[in-house]
Amino acid sequence: MTLLISRYIRPLVLLLTITFFLSCSKKNGPINEPPQKTTIQGAVEKGPFVQGSVVTVYELNSELNPTGRSFKSEILDDKGGFSLANIELASNYVQLSVNGYYFNELNGNLSTSQITLNAIADITNNKYINVNVLSHLEEKRVRSLMKKEKKSFNEAKKQALSEIYSSFFVKTSPTTSSELISLTNNDDNSNILLGISAALLNISQSDNAKLTELLSILSTDMDNDGLIEESLKQVIKQGLEGLNSKIISDHMKNRYKALNTTLADFSIGKVFSVELKGSDDVIVDNFFTNEQAYLAAYNSLVIETTKATEEYFKLEGLFSKTISGLPQNDFYLHRVVPNNSNIASLYSGLYKSIGRANTIIDNAAKSSSFKLFKYKSYPYFAYNYWVLMNFWGHVPFVNSQNYRDYKDNRARTNVKEISELLIAGLDETIQNLDNLEKDADFAKVVAARIAADNGDHSAAKKYLSQIIDSKKYKLASKPQVHTTANESIFGVDYDQFVGITKPNDYNLYGKGNYRNVIRYTDVILLASEINLKLNNKEEAISLLNQVRVRNGKITIASSENNILPLLQEEIKDDLNNEGVFFAFLKRNSLAESNLGIQSYQKLFPIPQKEMILNIYIMQNPGY
């Protein structure tokens, strides 16, 4: 009994500690105004959410950051209505987050699982807030417009909603804000909301996991420039075209009639420039019905992986002390604790990318026409797991077979087991990507890293030798290293790839507008390390000298016996801030002596948020 109680008290104490520090934070803390009592009301409509769904109101400061003050309530009826009375707020900005079941307007039934919808609002002049897919889709874009383009809140809201309307082929511009739009208003905005909601369900086949994924893909795609890429717009067009306006209208009217509310006919066809030509049968086409859909999902996977990789490169560089231009934060000072916001962000970002990969892999595996996307996506899946294992060791393993059942309650999987599963998947991928050289080589490098970290030097050499012996790549000259030259195996051009922007502090640790994620120098230096461990001293020196010559250094004599320190120097000088130095130090038992850390710090703490949400996950030793 004592152990059971302590199991729940410990997260509670930590949660209270986190809340205390958040409330004291200067950046995110409450504004210096006395709180005033107020009442917030509204409705949550997807179709309408059902009674008992949880509504959480978070107070935000003027920069839309949480102040630490929050309030919870429940939806009071099956129309989605809620009310939070006499809550004390010191700011006029709030975020609402609602999790629950909803009425499905396509099939006329209640949803089989829950989704979450968000909204942000200024309650200065209006304290009635509706939460819907429009308010959810605009949230990231509103924040981006305020922070990056210095728009006022009202300007940002108006522009974001206008961009959503444009992306969904709405004929007119918005005449109100998203939180004032309701299915029960019997106006054009009601028809627009219902049409967009129905199109999203149509695309996602009324599968709430896919719907959540789709909402995330769309909001992420719009975050940077307010535009949705053309391939994804075609998917939206098809989702709208597959709707039957009369069936959807009848479903909604019947639902509200059962709740003692009479609605006029919905006329969703008149508000879109796309013809709604669904049959009399309920249309719930799969999102993954054509190449454009797969390309859109694949591009979103690239975007999310790149975002997570940038955060990983920065944190890895700080902890390994290869970054000098950034502030000496807790990573640089080796004081990382479970409630560090950076590790929480990276951890969730990696799993977000893994989730995207799993969705593509799962659907592509079932399609003979688009199976190639399974293999194109798998290296991203494996790469994200390599990062997770490098930083955290044992982590929950979520793949395309079990991801639909993953509910934040899975225990950690042993690194060896994960590695074996990933190597098997990568071998299958390599075999099926022979005609896509860089995709296959991306998979080979990830496989080599995993094998090297697990001490399987022969396997690591096998993968690396295949790349080297192919002679497809060569070391670029120093000025050309961080370009699209033959040095790059996998990377992203920030000047060309739509939807990806450089982090604000990128210039303090980045190396040019072309971001190498994996390049040939990494292959050569890892091969040198592996050959050294296989007692192939001559080959190890030869490989190391290739990079030294390119970098303008003298060659190492074949009689040199102290090779590892020279290899370490080259990796630190050439591959700094590219996510590989910390792993090298750990593989060679150099992390503690070189970084001045204790043994347990070779792994980072599991984020406290994960510990609180998942009772099956155990913390890394020492934290």
Sequence and secondary structure as in RCSB ss.txt:
>XXXX:A:sequence
MTLLISRYIRPLVLLLTITFFLSCSKKNGPINEPPQKTTIQGAVEKGPFVQGSVVTVYELNSELNPTGRSFKSEI
LDDKGGFSLANIELASNYVQLSVNGYYFNELNGNLSTSQITLNAIADITNNKYINVNVLSHLEEKRVRSLMKKEK
KSFNEAKKQALSEIYSSFFVKTSPTTSSELISLTNNDDNSNILLGISAALLNISQSDNAKLTELLSILSTDMDND
GLIEESLKQVIKQGLEGLNSKIISDHMKNRYKALNTTLADFSIGKVFSVELKGSDDVIVDNFFTNEQAYLAAYNS
LVIETTKATEEYFKLEGLFSKTISGLPQNDFYLHRVVPNNSNIASLYSGLYKSIGRANTIIDNAAKSSSFKLFKY
KSYPYFAYNYWVLMNFWGHVPFVNSQNYRDYKDNRARTNVKEISELLIAGLDETIQNLDNLEKDADFAKVVAARI
AADNGDHSAAKKYLSQIIDSKKYKLASKPQVHTTANESIFGVDYDQFVGITKPNDYNLYGKGNYRNVIRYTDVIL
LASEINLKLNNKEEAISLLNQVRVRNGKITIASSENNILPLLQEEIKDDLNNEGVFFAFLKRNSLAESNLGIQSY
QKLFPIPQKEMILNIYIMQNPGY
>XXXX:A:secstr
 HHHHHHHHHHHHHHHHHHHHHHH TTTS  SS  EEEEEEEEEBTTBB TT EEEEEEE TTS EEEEEEEEE 
 STT EEEEEEEEESSSEEEEEEEE BB TTTSSB SS EEEEEEEE SS  EEEE HHHHHHHHHHHHHHHHS 
  HHHHHHHHHHHHHHHTTBSS  SS GGG  GGG SHHHHHHHHHHHHHHHHTTT HHHHHHHHHHHHHHHHTT
S   HHHHHHHHHHHHT  HHHHHHHHHHHHHHTT       GGGGBSS     SS     S SSHHHHHHHHHH
HHHHHHHHHHHHHHHHHHHHT   SS   TTTTT   TT HHHHHHHHHHHHHHHHHHHHHHHHHT SSSTHHHH
HHHHHHHHHHHHHHHHHSSB    TTTGGG  S    B HHHHHHHHHHHHHHHHHH TTSHHHHHHHHHHHHHH
HHHTT HHHHHHHHHHHHHHT      GGGTTSSSTTEEEEEETTT TT    TTGGGT  SSEEEEEEHHHHHH
HHHHHHHHTT HHHHHHHHHHHHHHTT     TT   HHHHHHHHHHHHSTTTT HHHHHHHTT HHHHHT  GG
GGS    HHHHHH TT    TT 
